[in-house]
């Protein structure tokens, strides 16, 4: 038997809206893991990578730098939580905006730096958000809430693949 004093009344509409908003960071994580493959041909045309060796080398750099940033960000997220979960999330968001802004320059160096910073931001999210959800969720609702972050990562991956499907065909160099 549960005691009513054990559980506080929760505004479920507000709570699930909070969970939806905080899980948008999981969508970013899933998207960051999947979007590079979708734009390989566009990048080859944009930067004029003609030879297969150049294409493979530079595409590997572009793909790895995001994962490297996410790895370092995930490690730093645990350390950064000492300043507070909310402050850490705000800092991660600001870093994400800076990283995305740098990628807008469309220069290979800025693209690499921007992707690294964006990856770092997403890595911070990956370690801060699940802990934040755990701490902010009432204990009797946590079992329902815990899988939502993993689900949001899958949604981000599906979004990346869907957006890749509407890109021009690889042999349509005029559209690229």
MDAnalysis code that builds the backbone (N, CA, C; Angstrom):
import MDAnalysis as mda
import numpy as np

u = mda.Universe.empty(528, n_residues=176, atom_resindex=np.repeat(np.arange(176), 3), trajectory=True)
u.add_TopologyAttr("name", ["N", "CA", "C"] * 176)
u.add_TopologyAttr("resid", np.arange(1, 177))
u.add_TopologyAttr("resname", ["UNK", "UNK", "UNK", "UNK", "UNK", "UNK", "UNK", "UNK", "UNK", "UNK", "UNK", "UNK", "UNK", "UNK", "UNK", "UNK", "UNK", "UNK", "UNK", "UNK", "UNK", "UNK", "UNK", "UNK", "UNK", "UNK", "UNK", "UNK", "UNK", "UNK", "UNK", "UNK", "UNK", "UNK", "UNK", "UNK", "UNK", "UNK", "UNK", "UNK", "UNK", "UNK", "UNK", "UNK", "UNK", "UNK", "UNK", "UNK", "UNK", "UNK", "UNK", "UNK", "UNK", "UNK", "UNK", "UNK", "UNK", "UNK", "UNK", "UNK", "UNK", "UNK", "UNK", "UNK", "UNK", "UNK", "UNK", "UNK", "UNK", "UNK", "UNK", "UNK", "UNK", "UNK", "UNK", "UNK", "UNK", "UNK", "UNK", "UNK", "UNK", "UNK", "UNK", "UNK", "UNK", "UNK", "UNK", "UNK", "UNK", "UNK", "UNK", "UNK", "UNK", "UNK", "UNK", "UNK", "UNK", "UNK", "UNK", "UNK", "UNK", "UNK", "UNK", "UNK", "UNK", "UNK", "UNK", "UNK", "UNK", "UNK", "UNK", "UNK", "UNK", "UNK", "UNK", "UNK", "UNK", "UNK", "UNK", "UNK", "UNK", "UNK", "UNK", "UNK", "UNK", "UNK", "UNK", "UNK", "UNK", "UNK", "UNK", "UNK", "UNK", "UNK", "UNK", "UNK", "UNK", "UNK", "UNK", "UNK", "UNK", "UNK", "UNK", "UNK", "UNK", "UNK", "UNK", "UNK", "UNK", "UNK", "UNK", "UNK", "UNK", "UNK", "UNK", "UNK", "UNK", "UNK", "UNK", "UNK", "UNK", "UNK", "UNK", "UNK", "UNK", "UNK", "UNK", "UNK", "UNK", "UNK", "UNK", "UNK", "UNK", "UNK", "UNK", "UNK"])
u.atoms.positions = np.array([
    [0.829, -1.188, 0.000],
    [0.000, 0.000, 0.000],
    [0.872, 1.250, 0.000],
    [0.512, 2.186, -0.820],
    [1.247, 3.448, -0.857],
    [0.653, 4.425, 0.127],
    [1.528, 5.192, 0.687],
    [1.074, 6.269, 1.561],
    [0.974, 7.531, 0.724],
    [-0.101, 8.260, 0.886],
    [-0.287, 9.477, 0.101],
    [0.752, 10.533, 0.426],
    [1.283, 10.524, 1.625],
    [2.293, 11.516, 1.997],
    [3.609, 11.268, 1.275],
    [3.789, 10.027, 0.784],
    [5.032, 9.675, 0.108],
    [5.165, 10.359, -1.253],
    [4.056, 10.549, -1.942],
    [4.061, 11.091, -3.287],
    [3.419, 12.473, -3.310],
    [4.120, 13.391, -3.898],
    [3.554, 14.730, -4.064],
    [2.710, 14.753, -5.325],
    [1.723, 15.599, -5.316],
    [0.886, 15.765, -6.491],
    [1.702, 16.442, -7.588],
    [1.635, 15.920, -8.791],
    [2.427, 16.427, -9.908],
    [1.479, 16.948, -10.982],
    [1.767, 18.134, -11.474],
    [1.041, 18.660, -12.624],
    [1.560, 17.893, -13.839],
    [0.829, 16.886, -14.263],
    [1.335, 15.981, -15.290],
    [1.504, 16.659, -16.644],
    [0.662, 17.606, -16.967],
    [0.805, 18.324, -18.234],
    [2.127, 19.093, -18.253],
    [2.393, 19.823, -17.191],
    [3.646, 20.566, -17.098],
    [4.838, 19.619, -17.075],
    [4.721, 18.531, -16.332],
    [5.823, 17.581, -16.207],
    [6.184, 16.964, -17.548],
    [5.188, 16.511, -18.307],
    [5.485, 15.877, -19.600],
    [5.952, 16.896, -20.630],
    [5.506, 18.133, -20.516],
    [6.030, 19.187, -21.388],
    [7.501, 19.433, -21.073],
    [7.848, 19.453, -19.797],
    [9.240, 19.587, -19.375],
    [10.085, 18.438, -19.934],
    [9.588, 17.216, -19.835],
    [10.311, 16.042, -20.332],
    [10.482, 16.138, -21.849],
    [9.437, 16.578, -22.547],
    [9.535, 16.739, -24.001],
    [10.614, 17.748, -24.366],
    [10.629, 18.880, -23.700],
    [11.597, 19.936, -24.015],
    [13.024, 19.503, -23.683],
    [13.232, 18.890, -22.532],
    [14.582, 18.494, -22.147],
    [15.089, 17.357, -23.037],
    [14.185, 16.555, -23.570],
    [14.595, 15.459, -24.451],
    [14.923, 15.915, -25.860],
    [14.688, 17.170, -26.177],
    [15.132, 17.684, -27.476],
    [16.649, 17.596, -27.605],
    [17.345, 17.610, -26.480],
    [18.798, 17.439, -26.530],
    [19.169, 16.035, -26.996],
    [18.345, 15.060, -26.710],
    [18.574, 13.714, -27.221],
    [18.400, 13.654, -28.727],
    [17.457, 14.435, -29.243],
    [17.284, 14.523, -30.694],
    [18.562, 15.076, -31.324],
    [19.172, 16.069, -30.680],
    [20.437, 16.612, -31.191],
    [21.527, 15.557, -31.214],
    [21.574, 14.735, -30.191],
    [22.587, 13.683, -30.127],
    [22.389, 12.673, -31.257],
    [21.175, 12.214, -31.456],
    [20.905, 11.275, -32.540],
    [21.181, 11.878, -33.902],
    [20.834, 13.134, -34.072],
    [21.076, 13.826, -35.337],
    [22.577, 13.969, -35.595],
    [23.325, 14.342, -34.552],
    [24.770, 14.538, -34.713],
    [25.473, 13.236, -35.092],
    [24.953, 12.121, -34.621],
    [25.574, 10.840, -34.940],
    [25.294, 10.401, -36.375],
    [24.232, 10.905, -36.989],
    [23.802, 10.367, -38.279],
    [23.883, 11.331, -39.455],
    [24.024, 12.627, -39.230],
    [23.845, 13.547, -40.357],
    [25.024, 13.619, -41.307],
    [26.209, 13.237, -40.896],
    [27.376, 13.407, -41.758],
    [27.287, 12.564, -43.023],
    [26.796, 11.357, -42.935],
    [26.721, 10.477, -44.101],
    [25.784, 11.016, -45.174],
    [24.799, 11.772, -44.768],
    [23.791, 12.241, -45.712],
    [24.314, 13.322, -46.646],
    [25.330, 14.040, -46.219],
    [25.792, 15.198, -46.994],
    [27.184, 15.012, -47.593],
    [27.664, 13.776, -47.642],
    [29.007, 13.534, -48.174],
    [29.178, 14.068, -49.587],
    [28.253, 13.746, -50.469],
    [28.369, 14.169, -51.863],
    [28.317, 15.682, -51.978],
    [27.444, 16.322, -51.199],
    [27.365, 17.788, -51.220],
    [28.690, 18.405, -50.785],
    [29.309, 17.832, -49.768],
    [30.603, 18.347, -49.301],
    [31.686, 18.136, -50.340],
    [31.677, 16.996, -51.018],
    [32.668, 16.734, -52.059],
    [32.589, 17.777, -53.163],
    [31.374, 18.123, -53.554],
    [31.183, 19.124, -54.605],
    [31.532, 20.518, -54.082],
    [31.081, 20.859, -52.884],
    [31.311, 22.186, -52.311],
    [32.801, 22.508, -52.181],
    [33.564, 21.533, -51.671],
    [34.978, 21.790, -51.426],
    [35.880, 21.307, -52.561],
    [35.318, 20.729, -53.611],
    [36.094, 20.334, -54.778],
    [37.016, 19.152, -54.531],
    [36.571, 18.212, -53.726],
    [37.379, 17.023, -53.478],
    [37.134, 16.048, -54.625],
    [38.066, 16.007, -55.550],
    [37.915, 15.202, -56.764],
    [38.331, 13.758, -56.562],
    [39.513, 13.545, -55.990],
    [40.030, 12.175, -55.883],
    [39.345, 11.434, -54.737],
    [39.273, 10.136, -54.891],
    [38.670, 9.288, -53.861],
    [39.467, 9.393, -52.562],
    [40.784, 9.510, -52.669],
    [41.624, 9.622, -51.470],
    [41.286, 10.889, -50.685],
    [41.128, 12.028, -51.403],
    [40.753, 13.277, -50.735],
    [39.364, 13.173, -50.111],
    [38.436, 12.605, -50.848],
    [37.077, 12.454, -50.333],
    [37.065, 11.623, -49.060],
    [37.752, 10.487, -49.092],
    [37.776, 9.622, -47.911],
    [38.447, 10.303, -46.725],
    [39.553, 10.984, -46.988],
    [40.301, 11.629, -45.902],
    [39.484, 12.734, -45.253],
    [38.961, 13.649, -46.060],
    [38.253, 14.788, -45.495],
    [36.905, 14.393, -44.895],
    [36.219, 13.412, -45.492],
    [34.963, 12.942, -44.908],
    [35.214, 12.259, -43.565],
    [36.338, 11.557, -43.468],
    [36.689, 10.936, -42.183],
    [36.955, 12.007, -41.135],
    [37.643, 13.071, -41.528],
    [37.886, 14.174, -40.587],
    [36.569, 14.783, -40.111],
    [35.675, 15.049, -41.069],
    [34.394, 15.673, -40.719],
    [33.553, 14.782, -39.813],
    [33.598, 13.489, -40.047],
    [32.821, 12.574, -39.211],
    [33.432, 12.368, -37.839],
    [34.744, 12.264, -37.806],
    [35.420, 11.962, -36.532],
    [35.444, 13.144, -35.573],
    [35.500, 14.345, -36.103],
    [35.632, 15.503, -35.219],
    [34.382, 15.689, -34.356],
    [33.217, 15.354, -34.885],
    [31.983, 15.448, -34.098],
    [32.000, 14.404, -32.976],
    [32.391, 13.187, -33.313],
    [32.431, 12.114, -32.311],
    [33.497, 12.406, -31.260],
    [34.633, 12.947, -31.676],
    [35.666, 13.333, -30.716],
    [35.139, 14.400, -29.760],
    [34.448, 15.390, -30.295],
    [33.849, 16.426, -29.455],
    [32.823, 15.847, -28.493],
    [31.996, 14.908, -28.973],
    [30.991, 14.295, -28.095],
    [31.654, 13.489, -26.986],
    [32.739, 12.806, -27.316],
    [33.431, 12.000, -26.308],
    [34.019, 12.877, -25.214],
    [34.696, 13.916, -25.620],
    [35.296, 14.829, -24.636],
    [34.206, 15.549, -23.847],
    [33.131, 15.943, -24.530],
    [32.019, 16.606, -23.845],
    [31.346, 15.717, -22.826],
    [31.191, 14.428, -23.143],
    [30.552, 13.515, -22.196],
    [31.398, 13.353, -20.936],
    [32.708, 13.318, -21.119],
    [33.601, 13.210, -19.958],
    [33.552, 14.501, -19.138],
    [33.565, 15.629, -19.817],
    [33.546, 16.914, -19.112],
    [32.186, 17.212, -18.483],
    [31.133, 16.596, -18.983],
    [29.792, 16.845, -18.442],
    [29.683, 16.484, -16.973],
    [30.296, 15.388, -16.596],
    [30.266, 14.994, -15.188],
    [30.956, 16.003, -14.294],
    [32.042, 16.548, -14.788],
    [32.783, 17.564, -14.032],
    [31.985, 18.866, -13.995],
    [31.390, 19.211, -15.127],
    [30.675, 20.482, -15.245],
    [29.392, 20.513, -14.417],
    [28.843, 19.347, -14.085],
    [27.613, 19.318, -13.286],
    [27.819, 19.877, -11.886],
    [29.057, 20.036, -11.478],
    [29.329, 20.585, -10.147],
    [28.898, 22.044, -10.036],
    [28.797, 22.740, -11.172],
    [28.328, 24.130, -11.124],
    [26.807, 24.201, -11.102],
    [26.167, 23.058, -11.235],
    [24.704, 23.001, -11.251],
    [24.214, 22.491, -12.585],
    [23.169, 21.690, -12.554],
    [22.649, 21.086, -13.782],
    [22.125, 22.143, -14.746],
    [21.366, 23.086, -14.222],
    [20.775, 24.118, -15.085],
    [21.852, 24.976, -15.721],
    [22.841, 25.394, -14.942],
    [23.927, 26.202, -15.492],
    [24.732, 25.420, -16.527],
    [24.944, 24.151, -16.265],
    [25.669, 23.316, -17.216],
    [24.892, 23.185, -18.530],
    [23.561, 23.049, -18.430],
    [22.741, 22.981, -19.644],
    [22.764, 24.292, -20.417],
    [22.735, 25.399, -19.715],
    [22.801, 26.699, -20.386],
    [24.142, 26.861, -21.098],
    [25.228, 26.479, -20.424],
    [26.551, 26.559, -21.035],
    [26.644, 25.647, -22.261],
    [26.108, 24.438, -22.161],
    [26.113, 23.519, -23.304],
    [25.311, 24.100, -24.469],
    [24.211, 24.742, -24.172],
    [23.398, 25.357, -25.228],
    [24.133, 26.497, -25.907],
    [24.799, 27.324, -25.118],
    [25.571, 28.424, -25.706],
    [26.700, 27.891, -26.583],
    [27.382, 26.849, -26.119],
    [28.436, 26.240, -26.933],
    [27.865, 25.668, -28.225],
    [26.692, 25.060, -28.154],
    [26.052, 24.530, -29.350],
    [25.728, 25.618, -30.360],
    [25.255, 26.743, -29.873],
    [24.954, 27.872, -30.769],
    [26.235, 28.387, -31.425],
    [27.301, 28.495, -30.651],
    [28.588, 28.941, -31.205],
    [29.085, 27.949, -32.255],
    [28.994, 26.650, -31.943],
    [29.437, 25.634, -32.894],
    [28.655, 25.681, -34.194],
    [27.346, 25.801, -34.102],
    [26.519, 25.891, -35.313],
    [26.841, 27.167, -36.078],
    [27.054, 28.268, -35.356],
    [27.405, 29.525, -36.013],
    [28.703, 29.427, -36.801],
    [29.675, 28.728, -36.247],
    [30.945, 28.570, -36.955],
    [30.801, 27.733, -38.222],
    [29.902, 26.774, -38.208],
    [29.721, 25.953, -39.411],
    [29.044, 26.727, -40.535],
    [28.422, 27.842, -40.226],
    [27.767, 28.652, -41.250],
    [28.768, 29.337, -42.183],
    [30.005, 29.444, -41.750],
    [31.039, 30.108, -42.568],
    [31.327, 29.325, -43.843],
    [31.115, 28.011, -43.824],
    [31.335, 27.118, -44.961],
    [32.784, 27.130, -45.455],
    [33.694, 27.311, -44.544],
    [35.107, 27.127, -44.795],
    [35.481, 25.839, -44.060],
    [36.366, 25.021, -44.648],
    [36.642, 23.715, -44.060],
    [37.167, 23.830, -42.632],
    [38.037, 24.779, -42.367],
    [38.581, 24.944, -41.013],
    [37.486, 25.326, -40.028],
    [36.664, 26.299, -40.399],
    [35.556, 26.695, -39.524],
    [34.551, 25.562, -39.353],
    [34.346, 24.794, -40.408],
    [33.442, 23.653, -40.337],
    [33.950, 22.626, -39.335],
    [35.247, 22.354, -39.355],
    [35.834, 21.391, -38.410],
    [35.734, 21.903, -36.972],
    [36.088, 23.160, -36.762],
    [36.028, 23.734, -35.408],
    [34.586, 23.783, -34.916],
    [33.674, 24.214, -35.788],
    [32.264, 24.289, -35.421],
    [31.676, 22.930, -35.096],
    [32.028, 21.930, -35.882],
    [31.525, 20.583, -35.606],
    [32.090, 20.035, -34.301],
    [33.345, 20.338, -34.019],
    [33.921, 19.889, -32.752],
    [33.190, 20.528, -31.569],
    [32.969, 21.834, -31.650],
    [32.276, 22.529, -30.554],
    [30.840, 22.027, -30.425],
    [30.169, 21.818, -31.548],
    [28.811, 21.266, -31.515],
    [28.819, 19.866, -30.900],
    [29.778, 19.040, -31.286],
    [29.903, 17.714, -30.707],
    [30.173, 17.769, -29.215],
    [31.013, 18.703, -28.805],
    [31.294, 18.887, -27.383],
    [30.015, 19.244, -26.632],
    [29.228, 20.126, -27.211],
    [27.954, 20.528, -26.607],
    [27.006, 19.344, -26.474],
    [26.893, 18.562, -27.525],
    [26.010, 17.399, -27.500],
    [26.527, 16.360, -26.501],
    [27.845, 16.220, -26.394],
    [28.414, 15.320, -25.400],
    [28.090, 15.759, -23.984],
    [28.127, 17.065, -23.757],
    [27.721, 17.575, -22.447],
    [26.278, 17.198, -22.151],
    [25.418, 17.394, -23.153],
    [24.015, 17.021, -22.977],
    [23.870, 15.548, -22.617],
    [24.657, 14.701, -23.274],
    [24.482, 13.257, -23.095],
    [24.777, 12.799, -21.674],
    [25.576, 13.545, -20.945],
    [25.838, 13.147, -19.563],
    [25.033, 13.966, -18.554],
    [24.645, 15.167, -18.905],
    [23.920, 16.024, -17.967],
    [22.420, 15.740, -17.969],
    [21.830, 15.598, -19.148],
    [20.372, 15.489, -19.246],
    [19.811, 14.241, -18.563],
    [20.366, 13.056, -18.769],
    [19.778, 11.907, -18.053],
    [19.818, 12.064, -16.533],
    [20.894, 12.632, -16.032],
    [20.985, 12.862, -14.587],
    [19.969, 13.919, -14.150],
    [19.812, 14.959, -14.962],
    [18.849, 16.020, -14.678],
    [17.432, 15.449, -14.632],
    [17.110, 14.593, -15.600],
    [15.792, 13.974, -15.638],
    [15.577, 13.105, -14.404],
    [16.608, 12.357, -14.034],
    [16.498, 11.484, -12.865],
    [16.230, 12.284, -11.597],
    [16.917, 13.403, -11.451],
    [16.759, 14.205, -10.243],
    [15.452, 14.980, -10.197],
    [14.960, 15.403, -11.347],
    [13.757, 16.236, -11.380],
    [12.464, 15.438, -11.456],
    [12.552, 14.172, -11.785],
    [11.349, 13.349, -11.925],
    [10.925, 12.789, -10.579],
    [9.630, 12.802, -10.309],
    [9.151, 12.129, -9.099],
    [9.464, 10.633, -9.200],
    [9.769, 10.031, -8.085],
    [10.204, 8.627, -8.095],
    [9.153, 7.689, -8.672],
    [7.880, 7.995, -8.466],
    [6.837, 7.106, -8.981],
    [6.621, 7.262, -10.490],
    [7.188, 8.296, -11.112],
    [7.069, 8.473, -12.562],
    [8.374, 8.178, -13.302],
    [9.440, 7.959, -12.575],
    [10.753, 7.804, -13.218],
    [10.796, 6.601, -14.162],
    [10.142, 5.518, -13.834],
    [10.131, 4.345, -14.707],
    [9.509, 4.644, -16.066],
    [8.573, 5.568, -16.108],
    [7.950, 5.960, -17.369],
    [8.819, 6.943, -18.142],
    [9.605, 7.730, -17.428],
    [10.367, 8.818, -18.035],
    [11.751, 8.374, -18.520],
    [12.351, 7.428, -17.848],
    [13.733, 7.043, -18.126],
    [13.999, 6.679, -19.594],
    [13.129, 5.922, -20.257],
    [13.436, 5.547, -21.648],
    [13.260, 6.668, -22.666],
    [12.685, 7.785, -22.273],
    [12.381, 8.829, -23.255],
    [13.636, 9.453, -23.867],
    [14.735, 9.506, -23.108],
    [15.954, 10.104, -23.660],
    [16.526, 9.231, -24.776],
    [16.522, 7.934, -24.575],
    [16.998, 7.017, -25.627],
    [16.084, 7.089, -26.849],
    [14.788, 7.185, -26.606],
    [13.839, 7.298, -27.711],
    [14.080, 8.584, -28.496],
    [14.391, 9.678, -27.803],
    [14.616, 10.946, -28.497],
    [15.877, 10.885, -29.357],
    [16.878, 10.105, -28.956],
    [18.069, 9.926, -29.789],
    [17.700, 9.225, -31.094],
    [16.821, 8.244, -30.995],
    [16.370, 7.532, -32.190],
    [15.591, 8.460, -33.109],
    [14.785, 9.323, -32.540],
    [14.037, 10.296, -33.345],
    [15.009, 11.213, -34.098],
    [16.092, 11.644, -33.444],
    [17.088, 12.479, -34.100],
    [17.773, 11.775, -35.257],
    [18.066, 10.499, -35.090],
    [18.683, 9.721, -36.161],
    [17.725, 9.585, -37.336],
    [16.471, 9.309, -37.052],
    [15.474, 9.190, -38.123],
    [15.313, 10.514, -38.855],
    [15.328, 11.628, -38.121],
    [15.236, 12.950, -38.761],
    [16.403, 13.178, -39.714],
    [17.611, 12.805, -39.290],
    [18.790, 12.987, -40.144],
    [18.657, 12.165, -41.422],
    [18.211, 10.941, -41.305],
    [18.052, 10.095, -42.491],
    [16.920, 10.582, -43.383],
    [15.850, 11.078, -42.790],
    [14.757, 11.615, -43.583],
    [15.204, 12.856, -44.357],
    [15.918, 13.755, -43.678],
    [16.409, 14.944, -44.369],
    [17.411, 14.584, -45.455],
    [18.190, 13.527, -45.237],
    [19.114, 13.055, -46.268],
    [18.387, 12.497, -47.471],
    [17.208, 11.928, -47.254],
    [16.444, 11.350, -48.355],
    [15.896, 12.409, -49.300],
    [15.712, 13.634, -48.832],
    [15.163, 14.678, -49.704],
    [16.251, 15.506, -50.368],
    [17.531, 15.165, -50.124],
    [18.622, 15.852, -50.819],
    [18.632, 15.438, -52.285],
    [19.244, 16.237, -53.144],
    [19.331, 15.851, -54.556],
    [20.107, 14.541, -54.718],
    [19.868, 13.887, -55.838],
    [20.576, 12.640, -56.131],
    [22.081, 12.903, -56.240],
    [22.883, 11.885, -55.946],
    [24.334, 12.037, -55.972],
    [24.888, 12.396, -57.339],
    [24.216, 11.952, -58.398],
    [24.718, 12.237, -59.745],
    [24.195, 13.556, -60.307],
    [23.376, 14.273, -59.578],
    [22.836, 15.558, -60.012],
    [23.764, 16.677, -59.529],
    [24.916, 16.838, -60.179],
    [25.900, 17.828, -59.754],
    [25.410, 19.261, -59.970],
    [24.460, 19.449, -60.853],
    [23.907, 20.788, -61.076],
    [23.165, 21.264, -59.833],
    [22.380, 20.383, -59.209],
    [21.642, 20.746, -58.008],
    [22.552, 20.842, -56.800],
    [23.630, 20.067, -56.785],
    [24.558, 20.085, -55.650],
    [25.358, 21.365, -55.678],
])
